[in-house]
Amino acid sequence: MLKYIMFPGMLHCNMLKYLMFPGMLHCNMLKYIIFPGMLHCNMLKSMYAPL
């Protein structure tokens, strides 16, 4: 979660997804703890953005 705070551009995009899919928020938070920055929806962004 800290990585997304450091990348406001990615955070803003994720927040928009959370607003449209609130049910997915809890599931994504659990994935962030295990695979930070490696979600399949954000995998390409993680590759282009140096973590």
N, C-alpha and C positions, 0 to 999 in steps of 0.2 A: 504493500500500500504506500510505503514511503517513496518508492520509485515514481509512482503516479503523481504524488504531490510535487516532485521535482520536475516533472514533465507536464506543465499545465495544458499544453496542446493536446496530449493524449488523454488527460483527465477530463477535459471539456467534452471530448468526443465520447468518452465512456459515460459521463453524466447524462448525456442526451439519450444513450441507449438504456440507462437505468430508468429514466423517466418513462420511456415507452415500454420497457420490460421490467417492472418492479419485481416480478416473481423470480427473475434471473439474478437479481442483486445478491441475495444470500448465497446462491450457488457459486457465483463469480468470486465473492469474498473468500470462500473456502479455497478456491483454486489459486487465488493470489498468494495465500499463505504457503501452499505447497509448490506451486509453479509461478513465482513472481515474474511478470512480464512475458509469460510463455503461453497465454491463452490462444487457442486456435483462431479466435476472432482478431487478436492483436499480434499474431506471430510475425506477420510481414512488417508491421510497424516496429516491433522489437528488433528485427534484423537490421532495418535501416537506421533506427535511432540507437546510438551507442549507450548501453546501460552501464 
